[in-house]
Amino acid sequence: MSTPENAQDAHPLLRRRDGAPARVTSEELFFDLVYAFALTQLSHLLWHHLTALGVAQALILWFAVWLGWQYTCWVTNWFDPQTPAIRTLLLASMALALVMASSIPQAFAERGWLFALAYAAMQVGRTAYVVARLPAGHALAANYRRILAWVLIAAIFWVAGGFAAPRLRLLLWSVAALCEYVSPMFGFALPGLGRSRTRDWTIEGAHLAERCQQFVIVALGESLLATGAALARAGIPSIGESLAALLAFLGTLAMWWLYFGTSSRAATAAIVQSRDPGHMGANFHYIHAILIAAIIAAAVGGDVVLARPFGASPGAPAAALAAGPCLYLLGSAFYKRLVYGVIPLSHVLAAGVLVLLAPVAGQVNLISLAALGTVVLLAVSYWETRMGRCSAARIPAARPGH
């Protein structure tokens, strides 16, 4: 995923590098719309299958959703989405992503084959198109050939899983997701094709940071939409439903506050000033996969509370309510480690509080458990603001590679 450094690597499809930060285009924002739908589908699936198996299935489907978006994000970091060729590629990927997202509720039932074929076609087709358009000796070409090899390997497992029995499908799709998620950590290394080096990846830090932030907004927006839709279905809400909706809103607000307390300038600087910007950018995507999964889990927890605010909280409902805030705090801690070079103690302590209270979670009703998670998130947000975590003075002048 190298960016050409000299004239011989120039290509008409690449973004112009004039020293100004690359901006997110309307084509990319339009592309994100289908992922708002995908997140809604995932949260509904998890809500209706709050079991260990249901969580495992939703997690694999989430990795597919995230990887499809992530690999597209890398393409648009180097290639100009406003050129007709890349715009067409984005729209074709969007159409396949829509088919994939529409298949999520039945992905481990009768529509598994459709989910797998749509996803594999998006991943392989996008990468093959880039390889076909680049000259063999271009700086990007070798890396994209390696990516193509890996997504082809993953596609075998995706498609085979799509036609397999549900339990075997989970195993095959887990292998497929690992192929695509882990291979960048090793530079897409394959015998005969060599290995890519992240130190050769000159990326647009501002663009990548902004794209990640936009996906977080999409996820938080989906959470708010879920709360609003539940209230609309309730007609005139009861006191319990009103309290549950308020807690869901405050919890979403706290997650927004925690994330965007990390300024976009600081996030951009963390990538640009790193000795290994490519590796730093990849780490951003790994961390955001956790953050957005936590937002989905929190949204499902909000749905559970809205359905029966004063109900008991044994087993899966309690786990859903605690998992979202706890996972978000840990993901946020590692994100701030990337940006500021420190892990906020407040995040770790707050996540520890939620874990320690897990044994007594089944003894209280759902709305009390939701209130606890929301209060913890708001308290950490307030504390981080008081500590000035997002102060520009905390941004190091130069960052070591990670």
N, C-alpha and C positions, 0 to 999 in steps of 0.2 A: 504494500500500500504506500509506496513511495511517491512523493511529489517531485516532478522533474525540476532540476535545479538549473538547467541550461537550455539554450535554444534548440539543441538537437532533440531534446525530449518534449518539445512543445507539441501540442495536439489541439485541433480546433474544438474538441469536446471538453477540454479541461477548463476549469475556472481561471480567469485572468488573475495573476499574482502581481498586484501593483503596490503592495505594501499596506494597503488598507484591509481591515478585517473583512473576511467573507461574511456576507449577510444571508440569513435564511430567506428563501424565496417563497412566493405564494404557492408555487407548485409543491413544495415540501409541506407547507401547512395544509394544503388540500389533501395530500397523501395521508396526513395524520388523522383525517376524519374517519377513515375506515378502521383505524386502531381504537378510536373512541368506542365504536361499535363492538370491536373485539373484546375490549375490557368489560363492557357491559355483559357480553355473553359469558365471559369467564366468571364474573362475580355471581351471575344467576346460576351457572352450573355448580359452583362451589356451595352456594346457599342450599341448593336442593340435594346435595350429596355431601353432607357434613359427616363423613366417615373417614377413617384412615385411608381406605382405598380411594375415596372421592378426592381427598386432598392430594394424594400421589398423582392421580390422573390430571387434576387441575394444574398441578405444578409442571407436569410435562407439557401440557398445552400452553401454559404461560411461557415456558422457554421457547416454544415454537413461535409464539406471537412476538416475543421480544427479539429473538434472533432474526426474524424476518425484517423487523424494523431496524435493528442495529446494522445489519449488513447493507441495507439501503442507505442508512445514514453515512456509512463510510464511503459509499459510492458518491453521494452528493457532496461530500467534503472535498473531493478532488475534481469531480466532473460537474459541469455547469447545467443545472436543471432547466435553465431557460433556453438552451439549445434544443431544436426540434427533436433530435435523436434521444437525448436524455429525458426530455419531457415525455416522449412516447414510452420510453422504458419505465418511467415512474408510473404512468397511467396504466400500463399493462400489469405492472407489479401490484398496483392498487386493486385492479379487477380480480386478480388471483387471490389477493389478501381478503377481499370481500367474500369470495367463495369459501375460503378457509374459515373466516370468522363465522359465517352463517352455518358452518358444519360443526362448530364447537359443541353445542348441546348434545349432539349424537355422535361425537367423534369416537367414543368408545362403545358405540352401538352400530347401527346399520350404515352410518355415513363416514365411517373411518377411512374408507378408500378415497372418498371425495376430499376429505381434509388432507390426507397424505399427498394425493396427486396435485392438489392446488398449491400446497406449501412447497413441495419438491420442485414443481414447475417454476415457481417464483424464485427460489434460491438458485437453481441451476440455470434457468433462463437468463436471469439478470447477469450472473457472472459470465456465462458463455457469451453473451452479447458484448460485454466489455472486452473479453479476450479477443473476440472476432474483430472488433473495431480498432484494437491497438496493434501497431507494428510489432513484430516478434522481438525486436531489439529495444523496445521502449522500456524506460525505467520501471513502469508499472506492470509490464507484461508478465515477467517471471512470477511476481507475487500473485497476480490474478490467476495464472495457470495453477499455482499451488492451491489457491482457494477453490478453484473449479474442481480440482481433484477431490478435495475434502467434502465439498457439498454433494458431489456425485456419490462418494462413499456413503455419506449420510442418507442420501435419497434412496439408496437400496434398502436401508433399514426402515425409513419412513414408509415407502411403498409396500414393502413386505409386511410391515406391521399393520398397514391399512386393510389388508386382506386376511389377517390372522385373527385368532380368537382373542377376546378382550384381555385376558391375563397375559398371553404371549405378546399381544400388541403393546402393553405397557412396558415390557422388557425391551422389545425391539425399538420402540420410540425413545426409551431412555438412552439406549446406545446411540441412536441418531442424534439426539440433543447433545450428548456429550461430545460427539465428533465435531459438532459445529461450535460448541461453547468452549471446549478445551483446546482445540487445534491452534487458535491464535496465540495461546500461551507458549506454544513451542514453535512459533513462526511458520505454521502450516507445513512443518517438515515432512517430507516424503522421500523415499529412496528414488534417485534419478532426477528429482526435481529440486533438491536442495532445501534450504531453509531461509525464510525471510528474517531480517533483523529489525527490531523495532526502532533502533537508533537511526535507521535509514528512512523511517517514516516521518517526513516533514509534513505535519498536519496543520490545518487551520483551527487553532485552539478556540478562538471566539465562536466559530461556527459550531464546533462539536459541543461546547459547553451550553450554547443557546439551544441546540436541538434537544439535549438531555433535559434542560429546564422546561422546554415546551411539552415534552412527554409527561413530565411530572404534573404540569398544569392539566393536561388531558386526563390523567388518572384522578386527580383531585376533583376535576369537573364531573367525571363519571360518578364519583362518590356523592357529590351534591345532587346530581340528577336522580340517583337511586333513592336518596332521602325524599326529594320532592315527589317522585312518582309514588312512593309508599304513602306519603301524606295525601296525595290526590286520590288514591284508591280507598283511603280510610273515610272519605267524606268529611263529616265534622269530627275532627280528632278528639279522642279522650284526653284526660290529663296525662295519663301514662304515655300515650302516643306523642303528645306535644313535648313532654320532657325528653322522650327518646330522640325525637327529631332535633331538639335543641342540643342535646349531647352529641349527636352525630355531626351537626354543623360545627360545634365548638371543637370537636376532635379534628375535623378537616381543617379548620382554621389553624389549630395548633401545628398540624403537620406542614401546612403552607408556611407558617411562621418559622418553624425550625429549619426548613429547607431554604427559603429565600432570605433568611438571615445571613446565609452564606452568599455574599454578593456575587453577581455575574462577573464583575471585574476580577475578583479574587479567584474565581474558578478558572477564568481564562488565563490569568497570570500563572496559575499552578501548572497548566499545560505548556504554555509558551515558554516559560522560564525554566522548565525542567531540562535536565541534561538528556533525557530520553522522552521527548514529547509523545512519540508513538506508543510507548509502553504506558505512559500516564493516561493518554486518551483511552486506551484499551481498559485500564483500571476504572476509568469513569463509567464505562459501559457495564463492567462487572458489578460495580456497586449499585448502579441505578436499577439493575435487574432485581436486586434485593429490596431497594426502596419502594419500587412500584408494586412488587408482590405484596409488600406490607400494606400499601394503600388499598389494594384489592381485598386483602384479608380484613382490614378495618371496615371497609364498606360492607362486607358480608356480615361482620359483627353488628353493624348498625341496622341492617335488615332484620337480623335475628331479634334484636331488642324491640324494634318497631312492631314486629309480629306479635309479641307477647311480653310487654314491658315488665310486668310483675311476676313473670313465670320463674320457675326454678332454673338454675344454671348448671346442671350436671354435664359432665363429659364434653361432648363436641361444642355445644354453645359457649361454654366457659372458655374452652381452648381458643375458639375463634375470636372471642372478645379480648383475650389476653395476648394472643399471638400478634395481632396487627400492631398495637402500640409498642410491644416489646421488640419485634423485628424491625420496626421503623426506627426506634431509638438506636439500635445497634447499627443498622445501615447508615443512619445519619452520623453516628460516631466515626465510622470508617470513612465516610465521605469527607468529613471535616479533617480527618487525618490526611487525606489526599490533598486537600486545599490548603490547610493551615499548618500541617506538619505535627499536629497534636491531636490526641483523642480526648474529647471533653469528658471529664470525670462525671459531670452531671448526667450524661447520657447513660453511662455504664451503671451508675448507682441506681438510676430510675428503672432501668431494665431489670436490675437485680431485685428491686422492690417488687416488681410485677411477678417475677419468677418465684420469689419467696412466698408471696401471697397465694400462689396457685393452689396449694393444698386446701385452703379454706374457701376457694372460689365457689365450690358447689354448695356452700352453706348460705349464700346470699342470693337475692333475686337478680335477674338480668340487668335491670336498670341501675342497680347499685354497683354491679361490676363494671358496667359501661361508664358510670360516673367516676369510678376510681381510675380507669384508664385515661379518661379525658382530663381529669385533674392532674394526673402525673405529666401528661404531654404539655398541658398549659403551664405547669410549674417549671418544667425544663425550659420551655420557650421563654418564659419571663426571666429565668435565671441567666440564660445565655445572652439575652438582651442587656441585662444589667451588667454582665461581665464584659460587654462590648466585644463579643466573639467576632463580629463582622467588621471590626475596625480595620481600616486600611493599614494601620501600624503593625498589624499582625501578619501582613503579607510579606514573606521573605523576599529579599532582592534577588536571590538566585536559589534554585531548589536543586537538591541532588536527585539523581535518577532513583527510581524505586523498583 
